[in-house]
Amino acid sequence: MKLLIDFFPILLFFIAYKLAGIYVATGTAIAASAVQVGWSWWRHRRVEKMHLATLGLLVVFGGLTIALQDPIFVMWKPTLVNWLFATAFLASQFVGERPLIQRMMGHAIEIPAPIWRRLNLLWTLFFVFLGLANLFVVYIGSGFFAAQQTLIGASGQDAVDLTKCATSYSGHLLELCNDAQAREETWVNFKLFGMMGMTILFVIAQAFYLARHVKEEPQTLETD
């Protein structure tokens, strides 16, 4: 359930993108993130700092995407969110008595303190990796940024709406627009399936790692 709540804005972003394009999807994600924060406050009278930070970054960078009609801003948001997470996890290695991952999971599992610190560092590195992977897909893997700039240069426009390729362009410009839109969709698919898939795999790997270090409860001998 928590995983579903955490990915709620991403799922709605994906659905809205398939139906109406990235600008509607961005607005939908902002609204969904606000609902996520509001629901958490209503249900628990507290809001996770990570959800609040995500909403703040989404409002800023999503707002820039909508205002300037440029998807690149919202494409940077996952990287900044993951690097913010990485910073928080890394800082907890040096601030406070327990690393962040232990504060989150310590009530449910007991393992030696050095293992908690090692696991916390692994999460830090994982979030750094996710941020870099996102930028790789935006600029290299999908080739979106280059395709977008090619279309902008060829059309002479400051901004382009890839949801209106068929009605805005024809001929060579239409081909460039369709190409940029397809590359944009590659990033959207990665944002949902790629990043979620890597996160799930990392959590599974974490479970196997923890299983090796869980302290077993001492057994008591029963006497008749």
C-alpha positions in Angstrom: 0.0 0.0 0.0 2.8 2.4 0.9 4.5 1.7 -2.4 1.3 2.4 -4.3 0.9 5.7 -2.4 4.5 6.7 -3.1 4.1 6.0 -6.8 0.6 7.5 -7.0 1.7 10.8 -8.7 3.9 8.9 -11.2 1.1 6.5 -12.2 -1.3 9.4 -12.8 1.4 11.3 -14.7 1.8 8.3 -17.0 -1.9 7.9 -17.6 -2.4 11.6 -18.2 0.5 11.7 -20.6 -0.9 8.8 -22.7 -4.2 10.6 -22.9 -3.3 14.3 -23.3 0.5 14.9 -23.5 3.2 16.0 -21.1 1.8 19.4 -20.1 -1.5 18.0 -18.9 0.4 15.1 -17.3 2.7 17.6 -15.5 -0.3 19.5 -14.1 -1.9 16.2 -13.1 1.3 15.1 -11.3 1.3 18.4 -9.3 -2.3 17.9 -8.3 -1.7 14.2 -7.4 1.3 15.1 -5.3 -0.7 17.7 -3.4 -3.4 15.1 -2.8 -0.7 12.7 -1.6 0.5 15.2 1.0 -3.0 16.2 2.0 -4.1 12.6 2.5 -1.1 11.9 4.6 -1.8 14.8 6.8 -5.5 14.0 7.1 -4.8 10.3 7.9 -1.8 10.5 10.1 -1.5 14.2 11.1 2.0 14.3 9.7 3.6 14.5 6.3 6.7 12.7 5.2 9.5 15.2 4.5 10.3 13.4 1.2 6.8 13.8 -0.1 6.8 17.4 0.9 10.1 18.0 -0.9 8.9 16.1 -3.9 5.8 18.4 -4.1 7.9 21.5 -3.8 10.3 20.4 -6.6 7.4 19.3 -8.7 5.6 22.7 -8.3 8.8 24.6 -9.2 10.0 22.5 -12.2 6.6 21.3 -13.3 5.4 24.9 -13.2 8.3 26.0 -15.3 7.5 23.2 -17.8 3.9 24.4 -18.1 4.7 28.1 -18.1 7.6 27.9 -20.6 6.2 25.0 -22.6 9.5 23.1 -22.2 9.4 19.4 -20.9 13.1 19.5 -20.0 12.3 21.1 -16.6 10.0 18.4 -15.4 12.5 15.8 -16.8 15.1 17.1 -14.4 12.7 16.7 -11.4 13.3 13.0 -10.8 17.1 13.5 -10.8 16.8 16.4 -8.3 14.4 14.4 -6.1 16.7 11.3 -6.1 19.7 13.4 -5.3 17.8 15.1 -2.5 17.1 11.7 -1.1 20.8 10.7 -1.5 21.8 13.9 0.4 19.4 13.1 3.2 20.6 9.5 3.6 24.2 10.5 3.4 23.8 13.3 6.0 22.2 10.9 8.4 25.4 8.9 8.4 27.0 11.8 10.3 24.1 13.5 12.0 22.2 11.8 14.8 22.6 8.5 16.5 21.0 6.4 13.8 21.2 6.5 10.0 18.0 7.3 8.1 17.3 3.8 6.9 17.5 2.5 10.5 15.0 5.2 11.6 12.7 4.1 8.9 13.0 0.3 9.4 14.5 -0.2 12.9 11.1 -0.8 14.5 10.5 -3.8 12.2 13.9 -5.5 12.1 17.0 -5.9 14.3 20.4 -6.0 12.7 23.9 -4.9 13.9 24.6 -1.1 13.8 27.4 -1.5 11.2 25.0 -3.2 8.8 22.5 -0.3 9.1 25.2 2.1 8.2 26.3 0.0 5.3 22.7 -0.3 4.1 22.1 3.4 4.4 25.2 4.1 2.3 23.9 1.6 -0.4 20.6 3.6 -0.5 22.6 6.8 -0.9 24.5 5.3 -3.9 21.3 3.9 -5.4 19.6 7.3 -5.3 22.7 8.9 -6.9 22.6 6.2 -9.6 18.9 6.8 -10.3 19.5 10.5 -10.8 22.3 9.8 -13.2 20.3 7.2 -15.0 17.4 9.7 -15.6 19.8 12.2 -17.1 21.3 9.6 -19.3 17.9 8.7 -20.7 16.9 12.4 -21.2 20.1 13.4 -23.0 21.6 10.2 -24.5 19.4 7.1 -24.1 16.3 8.6 -25.6 18.0 11.4 -27.5 15.1 13.7 -26.6 17.1 16.8 -25.9 18.9 16.8 -29.2 15.7 16.0 -31.1 13.8 18.8 -29.3 16.6 21.3 -30.1 16.7 20.2 -33.7 12.9 20.9 -34.0 13.2 24.2 -32.3 16.0 25.3 -34.6 14.3 24.1 -37.7 10.9 25.7 -36.9 12.3 29.0 -35.6 10.1 28.8 -32.5 11.1 29.3 -28.9 8.9 26.4 -27.7 7.1 23.5 -29.3 4.1 21.5 -28.3 4.7 17.9 -29.2 1.1 17.0 -28.6 0.1 19.0 -31.7 2.6 17.7 -34.3 -0.1 16.8 -36.8 -1.8 20.2 -36.6 1.2 22.4 -36.3 3.7 21.0 -38.8 3.9 19.3 -42.1 6.7 17.7 -44.2 10.1 17.7 -42.7 9.0 19.6 -39.6 6.3 17.0 -39.0 8.9 14.2 -39.1 11.1 16.1 -36.7 8.2 16.7 -34.3 7.1 13.0 -34.4 10.6 12.0 -33.7 10.9 14.3 -30.7 7.6 13.1 -29.4 8.6 9.5 -29.7 11.8 10.2 -27.8 9.9 12.1 -25.1 7.6 9.0 -24.7 10.7 6.9 -24.3 11.6 9.0 -21.2 8.1 8.8 -19.9 8.1 5.0 -20.1 11.5 4.9 -18.4 10.2 7.2 -15.6 7.5 4.7 -14.7 8.7 1.3 -15.7 12.5 1.8 -15.6 12.8 3.7 -12.3 10.0 1.7 -10.6 11.5 -1.6 -11.8 15.0 -0.7 -10.6 13.6 0.4 -7.2 11.7 -2.9 -6.8 14.7 -4.9 -7.7 16.9 -3.0 -5.3 14.3 -3.5 -2.5 14.3 -7.3 -3.3 18.1 -7.3 -3.2 18.0 -5.4 0.1 15.7 -8.1 1.6 18.2 -10.9 0.7 21.0 -8.8 2.1 19.1 -8.2 5.4 18.2 -11.9 5.7 21.9 -12.7 6.1 22.3 -10.3 9.0 19.0 -10.5 11.0 19.6 -11.3 14.6 17.8 -14.6 15.5 15.7 -14.7 18.6 17.3 -16.9 21.3 15.4 -20.2 21.7 14.2 -21.2 25.2 14.2 -24.7 26.4 10.9 -26.1 27.5 10.7 -28.5 30.4 7.9 -30.8 31.3 
